[in-house]
Amino acid sequence: DADVTQTPRNRITKTGKRIMLECSQTKGHDRMYWYRQDPGLGLRLIYYSFDVKDINKGEISDGYSVSRQAQAKFSLSLESAIPNQTALYFCATKDRADTDTQYFGPGTRLTVL
Amino acid sequence: AQSVTQLDSQVPVFEEAPVELRCNYSSSVSVYLFWYVQYPNQGLQLLLKYLSGSTLVKGINGFEAEFNKSQTSFHLRKPSVHISDTAEYFCAVSDHRGSTLGRLYFGRGTQLTVWP
């Protein structure tokens, strides 16, 4: 079984709809991250969380919110989706004792029409 | 703040040829350096990392990278590529001081395509 899972894997939605992307991990890591990937732009950090009570904005947090429901779960929400949020979204985890190695989920491909 | 520049967005090569994917970074502090690989329709997988010590780092699948502090580069190399190496490769850097934060800064990626 995968250590970091994301649901859904693919989603098509309409402009203005609220959508939630979920991430779960069985690695026991305390730190979790959400990135988006756009062609030619690499990965950009949306939000990150050091533990359940510690959530921080990344470089492109506008239009997004997150919830860390438990150490193992980190959800990303788009309150009112817009077409330029069409992208591939990745969740990642990291153990605070590790030297910066992050472990990525398989990604969620989101299309906003 | 850190930034990463991957100098080539696409690198086409023939099978069994050598390849070099170039990465330069800018940072005012010591950094950790990484290469991640993304195979089609998959997430990112760590290929190798440089933390300290020997500047030549060996990774999985026969890849290696050399850290050059004076040139602020961390180029990825493989002496003989296979078709299965076709993927997108990302260079990333993290702030050494902020290593406990685990925040990574990624380059824009290099698409390596290996032709038969």
Interface residues (C-beta under 8 A of the other chain):
Chain A: V4 R31 Y33 G40 L41 G42 L43 R44 L45 Y48 F50 G58 F90 A92 K94 R96 D98 T99 D100 T101 Q102 Y103 F104 G105 P106 G107
Chain B: V4 Q6 S9 Y32 F34 Y36 Q42 G43 L44 Q45 L46 K49 L51 F90 S94 S99 T100 L101 G102 R103 L104 F106 G107 R108 G109
